[in-house]
Amino acid sequence: MKKKKEFDCVQMKEEVQAKLLKEYEGLSDEEVSNRRQEKIESHPVIGPLYRKIDATQVGI
């Protein structure tokens, strides 16, 4: 007998993808890319790390 899962990662992935599809509906690929970039840069944890990695990529 299978044990009931407390957390279903596949279900979570599908829910997140559906939310993102709805959020980006009607936007061009460039607009979607710009929004994703803004979300990454404004994130309190990921943003500083991203900027640090990005700076090392361009030799700053």
Secondary structure, DSSP 8 states (H G I E B T S, - for coil): -----S--HHHHHHHHHHHHHHHTTT--HHHHHHHHHHHHHH-TTHHHHHHHHHHHHTT-
